[in-house]
Amino acid sequence: MTWKLFFSSTLLLARLGASASLTNQPTAHLAAGSAFNVRDFGAKGDNVTKDTTALQKALDACAHAGGGTVVVPAGVYLTGSLALSSNTTLRLESNANLTGSPDIADYPLVSVRWEGEFAQGHRALLSADHADHLAITGPGSVTGPPLGLSRLRNPRGPALIEITDAKDVLLEGFSTHYQRLWSIHPLFCQNLTARNLTVRSSEVNGDGMDVDSCSDVLIEHCDINSGDDAISLKSGRGQEAVRLARPTQNVVIRNCQLTSSLFAAIGIGSEMSGGIRNVRLENCTLTGHQNAIFFKSRDGRGGFIEDVTGENLSVKDSPSFVAINLLNKGIQASDPVLGDVEKWSTLRNISFKNIQVENINQLVAAANLPPEKPADGLTFANLTGTCRKGMALANIHNASLSAIKVTGFHGPLLTTQNVTGNGLGNPEPSPAGGTE
């Protein structure tokens, strides 16, 4: 019986003044179809036998049948890179684990986008290219290859899960374990849902999820504890990404627990030359080793970050709630955007409301913005809790501050330089980047 995976998506986007509000709730409906048990194709699941060939045979049989569900029963399946096709659900049953092979030859070289530019890299443990109507579901788990492979950079080592140019993607209910490289990397995807995932990674570059030039994305009820950014929104760097004009847009992140042991709970940039817009964060708990939410860029990026809203967030144990550095974060592009003004990124319509902070060093660190291109529209409303330092703002037009009711800070609540807007009071100005 022909199997198909149908996704329906409802997207409501309403602009409210300087902010964007959107609801993106893709849901998956699986029609009846064939099931392909990997054991029937010779997979052992004994954590000794390399099961790559058997697992790929099951995936290929599913594709040749027009689609279905590839079932991975309990066991530990040692495997190299696997390629998934359209109309496929890969279901990892309880106590099923896919574990990456330690042999680099098991991960063929392909073109990958890594840190914003295309280059040769080893194919991910789970890879899909132009595979529409695709699902990976739990409750099983995926464990990446050992550190010797994940630390490779020239060419890049294998990511854990990499899905490119796909429509209608569901990632649900499984857990991952990796280190020193991105765990989940959707690129050029449309209509993607990540739900009820538990992601664990460690060390630098150990991002949890990198949403890269994707549209209509919902991330909900996920628990991500990462070495690098827990969630990072990207769209390439330099002129190449500007020409492609593939922004990351229409993203909802809600009801998530996001923690980073090295960098940010949510990173926006620094590879953002293709643009990032219409992002909503709501009902999340955030902890970042450097920042809870970090907007980052540098000269040569160009691009834009616009219409980002956050509401009902709990931010704990972080050096800052929001940090913005558009001056010098990230690697310079091979073909940077030129021009005294054009080289800088545009930041506009950023809004955070109803935020609870606890044990925060600096409430807002937003003084590293280019005077050649000031941000336009930055709103903070109803911030409560404790912090040790206040807010430092520079080179921002149309700022709006209201109901900032934090306690425990030393020095002024607000310092500004070249900032206009509402609710600023009359603070004693200080140099950009400085607080007292």
C-alpha positions, 0 to 999 in steps of 0.5 A: 500500500502506498504510504505518504506523510502529510503535513499541514501547517497553520501560520498566523503572522500579525505585526503589532507595532514594532514587533511580530507575533506568529503562531506556527503549529505544523502537525503530522498525519501518518497514513497507513503504510508498510513497515520495514524492520531493520532486523529483517535486513540483517541488522544485529544491534549488538554494538559490535557488528557494523550495521551500516549496510543492513540499515541502509538496505531497510531505508532504501527498501522503504524508499523504493516502496514509495514510503513507509516506516523503518523500525529500529527495535531495541539494541545498539546499532553501530553504523556509519552515515545513513541517507534517508529519502522522501516519505520515510519515517525512521522510528527508534523504538524504546532502548534503540540506539544508533551509534556512530562508527569510529571509522572516518571512511564510513562518512563520505565527503559531500558539500556542507554549509559549515559556519556559514560557507559551503565546503567539503565535509563528511556526511552526517550520521543521519543525512537527508538531501531533498527528502520531503515528508520526512520524520525521525521519531523516538523514543530511542536515541542517536549517539554521535561518533567519537571525539576524534571524528567530531573535532575534524575541521578540514574537511569538517567531521560528520554532524549528527543529523543534517537535513538539507533542502527538505519540506515537511520535516518532523523530529520528535521524541528521541534523544541525542548525545554528541560533542565538538560538532553540531547535533541537528542542522536543518539547512534550506528546510521549509515547514519543520517541527522539532518536538519533545527532543532531549539533546545533550552535547558538550565542548566548543562547536557542540551546538544543540540545533542550528536552524540555517536558512529555514522557513516555518519552523516550530521548536517546542517542548525540547530540553537542550543542554549544549556545549555551544549555543543550545539553539542557533539561528543562522543564514550564511555569511558574506556576499554568497549568502546575500546573493542566495537571499535565503533567510531564516524566518517564521520561527517559533521556539516555545515551552523549551528548557535551553542551557549552554555550558559555554555560550548562549541558550539562544544565539542569533547569528553570527552567520546571518548575511541571508537575514533572520526575521519573524522569530518568536520565543515564548514560555522558555527557561534559558541559561547561558554560560555567556549570555541567555540570548545573544544577537551577534554579527560583525563587519562584512556580514550585511544582512538583517535581524528583524521582528524578534519577540520574546515573552514569558521567559525565565532567565537564570544563572547567566552573565546577561539576559540579552547581549548584542554585539554587531561589531566583532563576533564571528569569522570574517567571510571569504567574500565580505559585504563591502561599504562603510554602511552596507558592511554592517548588519541591520537590527530592528524591531526587537521586543522582550516582555514579561521576563523574570530574571534570577542571578543575572550579572548584567541585565542587558549588554547592548553597547557594541553596535555600529554608529554607522547603522544604529539599531531601530526599535528595541523594547524591554517591558515588565522585567522583574527579578535580580541582577548585579548590573543594569542596562548598557545601550549604545547606538539605538533609535526608538528604544522603549523601556517600561516597568523595569523592576529589577533589584540587587544591582550596583551602579546605575540601572541604565547607561546610554550613548546615542540612544533615543526613545521612550522611558529612558529617563535622564541617565548619566551617559557613559562610554559605549560598552561601559557600566558602573 
